[in-house]
Amino acid sequence: MHKLVFLRFLLLFITVSISAQAPKKPTASEIYHNLQKLNFIGSALYIAAHPDDENTRLISYLVNDVHANTAYLSITRGDGGQNLIGPELRELLGVIRTQELLAARKTDGGEQFFTRANDFGYSKNPEETFEFWTKNEVLSDVVMTIRKFKPDIIVNRFDHRSPGSTHGHHTASAMLSVEAFDVVGDASKFTKSAENFGVWKPKRLFFNTSWWFYGSQEKFEKADKTNHVSVETGNFFPALGLSNGEIASLSRSMHKSQGFGSTGSRGSETEYLEILKGSKPADNNLFESINTSWTRLEGGEKIGEILNPLEENFSFKDPSQMLPQLLKAYPLVSNLKDAHWRNIKLKQLKQLILDCGGIFIEAVAEKNAINPNEDFKVNIEAINRGDGIVSIQSVKNTKGKTLWDTAENLPFNEKKNFEITVNSGNNTPLYSSPYWLNEKGSVGMYAAPEALIGLPETPALEKVVFELQFENITVPFTKNVIYKYNDPVKGEVYRPLEVLPEVTASLPEKVLIFASNEPEDVSVIVRAGKDAISGNVRLQHPDGWIVEPLQQSFQLTRAGETKTFKFKVTPPQGQSEGYLKTNVLAEGKTFNKELAVIDYEHIPYQSVLLPSEAKVAKIDIQKKGENIGYINGAGDAIPESLKQIGYSVSTIDPLNISAENLQPFDAIVIGIRAYNTVPELAFAQTALNNYVENGGTIVVQYNTSRGLVSESFAPYSLQLSRDRVTDEFSEVEILAPENPLLNTPNKITQKDFEGWVQERGLYFPDKWAKEFTPILGMNDTGEVQTKGSLLVAKYGKGYYIYTGLSFFRELPAGVPGAYRLFANLLSIGK
Ligand SMILES: [Zn+2]
């Protein structure tokens, strides 16, 4: 079964990949559809918290049915989510999900924006969310986006009036939107974006409601709908050959890392919007009483007179017949007073000129990555496959420097190829890596240079401007320089051209735990970002640590070549935490970045530069016992972490759980959500209980309360709940100070609960048999104390321990107190 599902996934990736990064080459009917969009002067902004929150059905309706300029503002990049397609988490997952949103928008036709807020993990309500997000900064970003995008209508995905009913980020996104709506028109609020983009007053604010927010279909049917507007979102678009529901599903299916593949639907569908601010529109027309024709703009009437009739007289047989009319409109659009619409409409019009004219222009770099200030070759292709009379006048860089100016005619269907040399210069930012990862931010906020805030990705750094002459009009077209190659299986593959450092280095082990004073060898990998580079690599370390040797020299001959070096690292006496960082000295500069690569078929290939570092922790830790048996659950890195403190860990096949097989182990640890995901455990409880009865120790990590493979997963009764403590800084009360779990071999104190990450724990039991002893009490602000995070019971000669504490997060993050406590759990029977 599993294999089949996986294969289907793979096939999907391949079919999508062929077209994913390639330039769009629209058919005549798609060109017609784009012309309809050109003639609509109006915008809509959709606002929610995460990639995949957005209702692609409504977004596609706004783009493809209404033809509005539509964008989705996702407050975060979804860094805190899960990843079903690979090992990337946190920042790298945020990069993947950013690109998945861009792929979704490429499918449904919308645009994409973000704020600087970091998806730091689950929060129960918006108050908790705003403890991590700097509210004024996130609000400032929302206000800036509205002033820049100037939407006529704004649609919230979530209800701002029901905190606690969904993820805190969700409610917070709606609250921010409501607050922003009230201040965007006030120049005295958030003055910087008012200066940069002007103030703006959207006409209406809606909440995109549905039965889900009412608890059930029945309740929704009975609800008061006086303030509701309903729109038909099930139309079929013959020009695209798809229904709105089918486009929405193709778009939603881009959220592959979240497993959100979706099957298209056909037939009538209704979306409901509750009016929150502004007047309720008549006739269920979201843009009612908003002029969305060319006459909206000063000087627009004449443009409309030229462009509107093209829809009526569109030639599906030969769109190049429209070229003279488009060129007639071009100077009028270029002279529009309204700079906002001028930019949008000029971009759309220029694309239509190329598409209708059958003109193809492309700039392809000789390699996929370059360094700053490097001369590199670019191959130019230009061809005219339509009726127009076109010549290529020049190719320039974006600073206006001429790179080629041998004006040449483009005769019908005759390809022109020539090579130019481009210098990459020193751009800002210097490299094409995701801009929000260039500097360290806080737990809740990314750091970003002001000019880039809100942008979905770092703009392409290398562009060229083609000047094409049509009879007597010269039109400039700016194109990203790209890289492409032929793959024997996939065919033509496109990649962004990247600007990357001359050399990078990395520490392959991201967390190094020292449980004794013995030195350990630490590997550093140096990678050449250009041919023929040499230099020295050093390892920076925290105070008190010793690294030998001071530096090692390297010499690499080809870009992409790597070499591994070993440094001897000796920890100090006593407990100590910090970071090892690589420093590479080459060509008179210091390099301190690591290169990570994101390579999936449905999104662009991407190199990500991260700080090159590894956490080191010397932990004062004692342990008893040596051999741990591990039964895997949904997957966690606990076995690797236990090996780092000197345990020998063996994985136990759930089909082979018997008293005999368990007997050699000092303790058995059960992986996270094992009782949700491993059906064999339903038949293993007798053997596990017998093992404890005979003197063994079992540590069971968290399971979700719903969907258990067996209700009896403990020797005594134990009931799971949805209690969780999401604040990693919350106070911990010691309920059983004398219990061995807190005393041997390590004395646990408050200090051991410092430095925890993301949360304390989840799905704590809320009822248990009297044989259990609760060890710790904790709660989030304003909630009653939970006592079920760590429970221990003596059973026969051994111990059964159930814990919802998030050891699966804390150990891989190198949290010393979590290691010391976990060692006590494993040592209790010894
Ligand atoms: Zn969400």
Residues whose N, C-alpha, C, O or C-beta is under 5 A from the ligand:
A	BS01	ZN	H50 D53
